[in-house]
């Protein structure tokens, strides 16, 4: 989809007055394109086989080396849970963690179910939707196991990073001893799934022209929001990828009472709440600078899906035009 197409979407996506939310469903499969598409299409149909008229799959991003796909599903919040449920049921049928391979960390066939508000709904309600969906999943997929994060993790509201550190997500592939928040002890086929809600999180990956993983990890550490000189809201890891090093970033939206003076941050509003996030261009520029300081250039940048505003605009447009398979119009990206 080119810039002209997006401008058309922006202009024609009138305010529908819908309470919209999105899920960036992370599944541990990318090498079998037909399997990924079956999972995406499952989100568009009800149990009786009738197509959802108020659900759209906006994007599919698959990375073969990571063996991981992100499927962007958007709908009015009252319709979203059943759509995600259908996609997850199909994913658990088709993905077996006993044989899954890939360099990206993961614990579950369905590794992550994050729910984000887009318009007319708060993150707290998204958290309630996530908790309800977790309970439904244990009924529809006996043997699945889930941990909660963000607004679904009550009363602690621990972040996804906190929960992942507790569970050893960043380094573990053996999960049989992990205790889930909901469901049975993890089995080898389904693994352990994270489900929760938070303000929108973008995924943005920047490849540097180097095979030095230690240097990649150093750059990733320097841009993390947890670093005093890092970028607020950014979490980053470095992985070998196609013979180079990729800096894989989660870019969180955040509320802040103090105005963000750095012009590299973008803002948007939901229910009069102001959220900010570092723009993909500013993130790329900072990584490029840090890499250049080490005598390394950057090769490419991949935004996995959309910025928050793009996601909202595309969702409104797709729902208004009743385009369920919007990712085909956008030419979903398979790396």
C-alpha positions in Angstrom: 0.0 0.0 0.0 1.6 3.3 -1.1 1.4 6.7 0.5 -1.5 7.8 -1.8 -3.5 4.8 -0.7 -2.9 5.7 3.0 -3.9 9.3 2.4 -7.2 8.0 0.9 -7.7 5.9 4.0 -7.0 8.8 6.3 -9.4 11.1 4.5 -12.2 8.6 4.1 -12.0 6.9 7.5 -14.7 9.1 9.1 -15.2 8.9 12.8 -17.5 6.0 13.1 -18.2 6.4 16.8 -17.0 2.8 17.4 -15.2 1.6 20.5 -12.3 0.1 18.7 -9.5 -2.1 19.9 -6.7 -4.1 18.3 -4.8 -7.3 19.0 -1.3 -7.8 17.6 -1.4 -11.6 17.8 2.1 -13.2 18.0 2.3 -16.8 16.9 5.3 -19.1 16.7 5.0 -19.9 13.0 6.2 -18.1 9.9 7.7 -20.7 7.6 4.4 -22.2 6.5 2.6 -19.3 4.9 -0.6 -21.4 4.4 -0.8 -22.1 8.1 -0.3 -18.4 9.0 -3.1 -17.4 6.6 -5.4 -20.1 7.9 -5.0 -18.6 11.4 -5.5 -15.1 10.2 -8.7 -16.1 8.3 -10.1 -17.9 11.3 -10.4 -14.5 13.0 -12.9 -13.5 10.4 -15.5 -16.2 10.9 -17.9 -17.1 13.6 -18.4 -20.6 14.9 -21.3 -21.3 12.5 -19.0 -20.4 9.6 -20.7 -17.0 9.0 -18.2 -14.2 8.2 -17.8 -11.4 10.8 -18.9 -8.2 9.3 -17.2 -6.1 11.9 -13.8 -7.6 12.1 -10.7 -7.0 10.0 -7.3 -8.5 9.8 -5.2 -5.4 8.9 -1.7 -7.0 8.5 0.4 -10.1 8.6 4.1 -9.8 9.3 6.1 -13.0 9.1 9.8 -13.5 9.7 11.0 -16.9 8.6 14.3 -16.8 10.5 12.5 -15.9 13.7 9.7 -18.3 12.8 7.3 -15.8 14.2 4.3 -13.9 12.8 2.3 -11.0 14.0 -1.3 -10.8 12.9 -3.0 -7.5 13.5 -6.8 -7.9 14.2 -9.1 -5.0 14.8 -12.8 -4.7 15.7 -15.3 -3.1 18.0 -14.2 -4.3 21.4 -17.4 -6.3 22.0 -16.6 -8.3 18.8 -12.8 -8.6 19.2 -12.6 -11.3 21.9 -14.4 -14.0 19.9 -12.4 -13.1 16.8 -9.1 -13.6 18.7 -10.5 -16.7 20.2 -11.1 -18.3 16.8 -7.6 -17.4 15.6 -6.0 -18.8 18.7 -8.0 -22.1 18.6 -6.8 -22.6 15.0 -3.2 -21.7 15.9 -3.2 -24.3 18.8 -4.5 -26.9 16.3 -1.8 -26.2 13.7 1.4 -25.3 15.7 3.3 -27.8 17.8 5.9 -26.3 20.2 7.6 -29.7 20.5 8.9 -29.3 16.9 9.0 -25.5 16.7 12.4 -23.9 15.9 13.4 -20.3 15.6 16.0 -17.8 17.0 13.3 -15.5 18.5 12.5 -16.2 22.2 9.0 -17.8 22.7 7.2 -20.0 25.1 3.9 -20.7 23.4 2.4 -21.8 20.1 0.4 -18.6 20.6 3.1 -16.7 22.3 1.4 -13.3 23.0 -2.1 -11.9 22.9 -1.8 -8.1 23.6 -5.0 -6.0 23.4 -4.7 -2.3 22.7 -7.4 0.5 22.7 -7.7 2.4 19.5 -10.6 4.7 20.1 -13.5 5.2 22.5 -12.3 2.6 25.0 -9.9 2.7 27.9 -7.0 0.3 28.6 -8.8 -0.9 31.8 -11.7 -2.3 29.8 -9.2 -4.0 27.4 -7.7 -5.6 30.5 -11.2 -7.1 31.4 -11.6 -8.3 27.9 -8.2 -10.0 28.1 -9.0 -11.8 31.4 -12.4 -13.0 30.0 -10.7 -14.2 26.9 -8.1 -16.1 28.9 -10.8 -18.0 30.7 -12.6 -18.8 27.4 -9.3 -20.1 25.9 -8.9 -22.7 28.7 -12.4 -24.0 27.8 -12.0 -24.1 24.1 -8.4 -25.4 24.2 -8.0 -27.9 27.0 -4.4 -27.9 28.1 -3.5 -24.3 27.2 -1.8 -22.3 29.9 -1.7 -18.5 30.2 0.1 -15.8 32.2 -1.4 -12.3 32.6 0.3 -8.9 32.2 -0.6 -5.2 32.2 -4.2 -4.3 32.9 -5.2 -8.0 32.9 -2.8 -8.7 35.8 -4.8 -7.6 38.8 -4.0 -6.1 41.2 -0.2 -5.9 40.4 -0.5 -4.7 36.8 3.0 -6.0 36.1 4.3 -5.1 32.7 5.0 -7.7 30.0 8.7 -7.3 30.4 8.4 -7.9 34.2 6.4 -11.1 33.6 8.7 -12.3 30.9 11.7 -11.9 33.2 10.0 -13.8 36.0 9.2 -16.7 33.6 12.6 -16.8 31.8 11.0 -16.0 28.5 14.2 -14.4 27.2 16.3 -17.6 27.5 14.0 -20.5 28.3 12.6 -23.2 26.0 11.7 -25.7 28.8 8.4 -24.5 30.3 7.0 -27.6 32.0 7.9 -26.4 35.4 6.3 -22.9 35.0 3.2 -22.1 36.9 0.5 -20.3 34.8 -2.0 -17.7 36.1 -4.8 -19.4 34.3 -5.1 -23.0 32.9 -3.2 -26.2 33.5 0.5 -26.7 33.8 2.1 -26.0 30.4 2.3 -29.0 28.1 4.9 -29.5 25.4 2.5 -28.9 22.5 0.8 -25.6 23.5 3.5 -24.1 25.8 2.7 -21.0 27.7 0.8 -17.9 26.3 1.0 -14.3 27.5 -2.3 -12.3 27.5 -2.9 -8.8 28.7 -3.7 -5.2 27.8 -1.8 -1.9 27.7 -1.5 1.3 25.6 -0.5 0.5 22.0 3.0 -1.1 21.5 4.7 -0.9 18.1 7.3 -3.3 16.9 10.2 -1.8 14.9 13.3 -3.6 13.8 16.5 -2.0 12.5 19.3 -4.1 10.8 22.9 -3.1 11.2 25.6 -4.0 8.8 27.5 -6.2 11.2 27.8 -9.8 12.5 29.0 -8.6 15.9 26.2 -9.7 18.3 28.0 -8.2 21.3 28.0 -4.8 19.5 24.3 -5.3 18.6 23.5 -6.0 22.3 25.4 -2.9 23.3 23.4 -0.7 21.0 20.2 -2.3 22.1 21.1 -1.6 25.7 21.9 2.1 25.0 18.5 2.8 23.4 16.4 1.1 26.1 14.1 3.3 28.1 15.5 1.7 31.3 18.9 3.3 30.4 19.2 6.9 31.8 20.2 8.2 28.3 17.8 5.8 26.4 14.6 6.4 24.6 11.5 6.4 26.8 9.1 3.5 26.2 11.7 1.5 24.1 12.6 -2.1 24.9 15.2 -3.6 22.7 17.1 -6.9 22.0 19.7 -7.9 19.4 19.5 -11.1 17.3 21.5 -12.6 14.4 19.3 -12.2 11.3 20.0 -13.1 7.7 23.8 -12.9 8.3 23.6 -9.5 10.0 22.4 -8.2 13.4 18.9 -6.9 13.9 17.9 -4.6 16.8 14.4 -5.6 17.6 12.4 -2.9 19.4 9.1 -2.8 21.3 8.0 0.9 21.3 5.5 1.5 24.1 2.9 4.3 24.2 3.0 6.0 27.6 1.1 8.6 29.6 3.2 11.4 31.1 2.1 14.4 33.1 5.2 16.3 32.0 5.2 17.4 28.3 7.7 15.6 26.1 10.1 18.2 24.9 11.9 15.9 22.4 10.4 16.5 19.0 11.0 12.8 18.1 8.0 11.8 20.1 4.5 11.6 18.7 1.2 12.0 20.6 -2.3 10.8 20.3 -5.5 10.9 22.4 -8.0 8.2 23.6 -10.8 9.3 25.9 -9.0 12.5 26.7 -5.9 10.6 27.7 -2.7 11.7 26.0 -0.2 9.1 25.0 3.3 9.5 23.6 5.7 7.3 21.8 9.0 7.6 19.9 8.5 7.8 16.2 9.9 5.0 14.0 12.0 7.6 12.2 13.5 9.0 15.4 14.2 5.5 16.7 15.9 4.6 13.4 18.0 7.8 13.5 19.2 7.1 17.1 20.2 3.5 16.2 21.9 4.8 13.1 23.9 7.4 15.1 25.0 4.8 17.7 26.0 2.3 15.0 27.9 5.1 13.1 29.8 5.9 16.3 31.1 2.3 16.1 31.9 2.5 12.4 28.8 0.5 11.4 26.1 1.5 9.0 22.4 0.5 9.1 20.8 -1.5 6.3 17.0 -1.4 6.7 14.2 -0.7 9.1 10.9 -2.7 9.3 7.8 -1.5 11.1 5.8 -4.5 12.1 2.3 -3.2 11.2 1.4 0.3 12.1 1.8 3.3 14.3 -1.1 3.8 16.7 -2.8 6.4 14.5 -2.3 4.3 11.3 -3.8 1.3 13.0 -6.9 3.3 14.0 -7.3 4.9 10.6 -6.9 1.6 8.7 -9.3 -0.1 11.1 -12.0 2.5 10.6 -11.5 2.4 6.8 -11.6 -1.4 6.6 -14.6 -1.7 8.8 -16.5 1.0 6.9 -15.7 -0.6 3.6 -16.3 -4.1 5.1 -12.8 -5.3 4.1 -12.1 -8.3 6.3 -8.9 -9.4 4.5 -7.3 -5.9 4.6 -3.9 -7.4 4.7 -4.3 -8.5 1.1 -5.0 -4.9 0.0 -1.9 -3.8 2.0 0.1 -6.7 0.6 1.0 -8.3 3.9 4.8 -8.6 4.4 6.5 -12.0 4.5 10.3 -11.6 5.2 
